């Protein structure tokens, strides 16, 4: 079959293979980025959908505006600032999950061979989304607060990218948080070089410790912001959004028309009804409490079963823990054995674009109970260190 040329560069889907392995009922999976399904607010959502059918039934089943349901866009605009000023409805486009936002950005901005700057390491889904449109990647060195401004400036002196993609809050895969001073430094560099920043924020509400920090889009110009309800409501809803200049939103809508016309009209309306109930803050508090307990369970299990065999970054929020084994060279080498031990993780190499060999791994704690986490780390230790 004569597939598009870019497909040849995608290779086998490692994540797809991991998801297949996760179907084994005896498998403990730390590989996905799944929220805890037992915490989904299904009863409130059921009421929300029912209310839409009762009050808006036929319009909710009709074709809709590409940019999204206007009242939902208005609601979202009220919750966002752009460079210190309130956002307007014209600055919002609803997407089918924030993953579609990444794909739309790639399709709208990228020509084959265009350069995209990324954090080192970064979210695999972003790599895949941009790679599909022929992007070339440059990864910017990071420290414990993310991208190092001096390294970014050095790279900007060598090549001009279409944009810089980053996750400032509880970064995927490392769980790092970019401090306020670093955010301001980064924005100053971006202003000097007229650099477009794509700020992805799926985990920002899942904060366990510390104070909330302003998003980059609130602090500076030339920032495109991606948000989502996947991590705070349910990923199956597939409702995300982009906050950007009106001209960028218009161009994204032109692209989106050819992709899916519009995101699910019924679901957008139900999400708005959910928001109107005023229960989201309490639900987020529950998520924070449970996920913090599960993060602590994973840290304790790693200390108990792996001890000084690993170095780890203990996240202050989000869904992931990043660890580096001290005495192995390649974490990919142990995938088959861990599958035999009925436990899954993601090798760190998939979060880089340079085919490097690395002993790092990403572990997800949000969708497993403390008891399951303890057993899973025990299996992991047995598979890797014996």
WOWO-V65633 format. One record per residue. PSI is psi as a letter, one per 20 degrees, with the letter a starting at -180 (none if undefined). OMEGA is omega as a letter, one per 40 degrees, with the letter a starting at -180 (NA if undefined). D_LAST is the distance of its C-alpha to the last C-alpha in Angstrom with 1 decimal. Layout:
psi: {PSI/PSI}
omega: {OMEGA/OMEGA}
d_last: {D_LAST/D_LAST}
//
This chain:
psi: {p/n/r/q/h/h/h/h/i/h/a/q/o/g/h/g/h/h/h/g/h/i/i/p/i/i/p/o/o/j/h/r/l/p/r/o/h/i/i/p/m/h/g/g/h/g/h/g/g/g/h/g/h/h/h/j/f/g/h/i/j/r/q/r/q/h/i/r/o/g/h/g/h/g/g/g/h/h/j/q/q/o/l/i/q/p/q/r/h/i/j/p/p/p/r/m/q/i/h/h/g/g/g/h/g/g/h/h/h/p/q/p/i/q/p/p/p/q/q/o/a/r/p/h/h/g/g/g/g/h/h/h/k/k/q/q/q/p/p/p/q/q/b/i/j/b/p/o/h/h/h/g/h/g/h/h/i/h/q/o/r/h/r/p/p/r/n/h/o/l/q/o/i/i/j/q/p/p/r/g/g/h/g/h/g/g/h/g/g/h/g/g/j/l/p/p/p/o/o/p/m/h/j/h/i/m/p/h/r/r/q/p/q/q/q/h/h/h/h/r/r/k/p/p/p/p/r/q/j/h/i/i/e/p/h/i/h/l/o/a/r/p/p/r/q/h/h/g/g/g/h/h/h/g/g/h/h/i/g/j/g/r/r/o/g/g/h/g/h/h/g/g/h/g/h/h/i/j/i/g/g/h/g/h/g/g/g/g/g/g/h/g/g/h/g/h/h/g/g/g/h/g/h/g/h/h/c/j/i/q/p/q/o/o/q/j/a/b/i/q/p/p/q/p/p/h/j/q/h/o/i/h/i/j/g/g/h/h/h/h/j/l/q/q/r/p/q/h/h/i/j/q/j/j/k/r/p/q/j/q/q/p/p/p/i/h/j/q/r/h/g/h/g/g/h/g/h/g/g/g/h/h/h/g/i/none}
omega: {a/i/i/a/a/a/a/a/a/i/i/i/i/a/i/i/i/i/i/a/a/i/i/a/i/a/i/a/i/a/a/i/a/i/i/a/a/i/i/a/a/a/i/i/i/i/a/i/a/i/i/i/a/a/a/a/a/i/a/a/a/i/a/i/i/a/i/a/a/i/i/i/i/i/a/a/i/a/a/i/i/a/i/a/a/i/i/i/a/i/a/i/i/a/i/a/i/i/i/i/i/a/i/i/i/a/a/a/a/i/i/a/i/a/i/i/a/i/i/e/a/a/a/a/i/i/a/a/a/i/a/a/i/a/i/a/i/i/a/i/a/i/a/i/i/a/i/a/a/i/i/a/i/a/i/i/a/a/i/a/i/i/i/i/i/i/a/a/i/a/i/f/a/a/a/i/i/i/a/a/i/i/a/i/a/i/i/i/a/i/a/a/a/a/i/i/i/a/i/a/i/a/a/a/a/a/i/a/i/a/i/i/i/i/i/a/i/a/a/a/i/i/i/a/i/i/a/i/a/a/a/i/i/a/a/i/a/i/i/i/i/i/a/i/a/a/i/i/i/a/i/i/i/i/a/i/a/a/a/a/i/i/a/a/i/a/i/a/i/i/i/i/i/a/a/i/i/a/a/i/i/i/i/i/i/i/a/a/a/a/i/i/a/i/i/i/i/i/i/a/i/i/a/a/a/i/a/i/a/i/a/i/i/a/i/i/i/a/a/i/a/a/i/i/a/a/i/a/a/a/i/a/a/a/a/a/i/i/i/i/i/i/a/i/i/i/a/a/a/a/i/a/a/i/a/i/a/i/a/i/i/i/i/a/a/a/i/i/i/a/i/i/i/i/a/i/i/i/i/i/i/a/a/a/i/NA}
d_last: {44.5/45.7/43.6/44.1/43.0/40.6/38.5/37.5/35.7/33.6/31.3/29.1/28.4/24.7/25.4/27.4/24.6/22.3/25.2/25.5/21.9/22.5/25.3/23.0/23.8/20.3/18.9/18.2/19.4/19.1/20.7/24.4/26.9/28.3/30.4/30.1/32.4/33.3/35.0/37.2/40.8/41.9/44.9/46.4/45.8/47.4/50.5/50.5/50.5/53.2/55.3/55.2/56.4/59.1/60.4/59.5/58.8/60.6/60.2/56.4/56.3/58.3/57.4/56.9/57.0/54.4/53.7/52.9/54.6/56.9/56.5/52.7/53.2/55.6/53.2/50.5/52.9/53.9/50.4/50.0/51.6/52.0/52.6/53.9/56.2/55.9/54.6/56.9/56.4/57.1/53.9/51.7/50.6/48.5/45.6/43.5/40.5/39.8/38.0/41.5/42.7/40.5/41.7/45.3/45.0/43.6/46.4/49.1/48.2/46.5/48.0/46.0/45.0/45.3/42.8/40.7/39.0/35.6/33.3/30.3/28.1/29.9/30.1/29.3/32.3/34.7/33.6/34.2/37.5/39.0/37.7/39.7/42.9/42.2/41.0/39.8/37.3/37.1/34.3/35.4/33.2/32.3/31.5/30.5/33.7/33.5/35.8/37.4/41.1/41.9/39.4/41.0/44.4/43.5/42.2/45.4/47.4/46.0/46.0/47.4/45.1/46.4/44.2/41.2/38.7/36.7/35.2/36.2/34.9/31.2/30.5/28.4/25.7/25.5/27.4/29.8/33.4/36.3/38.6/42.3/43.4/41.0/42.4/45.9/45.0/43.6/46.7/48.9/47.4/47.6/51.3/52.1/50.7/51.7/48.0/47.3/44.3/42.4/40.8/38.4/37.9/36.1/34.2/36.9/37.9/34.4/34.8/33.1/34.4/37.2/40.4/41.0/41.9/44.6/43.5/44.5/47.0/48.8/49.0/50.2/51.7/50.4/47.4/46.4/44.4/42.2/41.7/40.4/40.5/37.2/35.0/37.7/39.3/37.6/36.4/38.2/41.5/41.0/43.3/42.9/45.4/46.4/48.6/50.5/54.0/56.4/56.8/53.1/53.0/55.9/54.2/51.0/53.2/54.8/51.4/50.3/53.6/52.5/48.9/49.5/52.9/51.5/48.6/48.9/52.1/51.5/48.1/49.5/52.2/49.9/47.7/50.9/52.0/48.6/49.1/52.6/51.4/50.0/46.8/44.4/44.1/43.1/40.6/39.0/38.9/37.0/34.5/34.0/33.5/30.9/28.9/28.9/27.5/24.7/24.0/23.8/21.5/19.0/19.4/18.9/15.7/14.3/15.5/14.2/10.5/10.2/13.1/14.2/11.5/14.0/17.7/19.4/23.0/24.0/26.8/30.1/30.7/29.9/27.1/24.2/21.7/20.8/17.6/16.7/13.4/14.4/12.3/12.3/15.7/15.9/14.4/16.2/14.0/11.3/14.0/14.2/10.7/11.1/14.5/13.3/11.4/14.8/14.3/16.2/16.7/19.1/18.2/20.5/22.4/24.4/26.1/27.6/30.5/29.9/27.1/25.0/21.4/19.5/16.1/17.7/17.2/19.7/19.0/22.0/22.5/26.1/25.9/23.4/24.2/22.5/21.1/19.7/18.3/16.4/15.0/14.2/12.4/10.3/9.5/9.1/6.5/4.5/5.8/5.8/3.8/0.0}
//
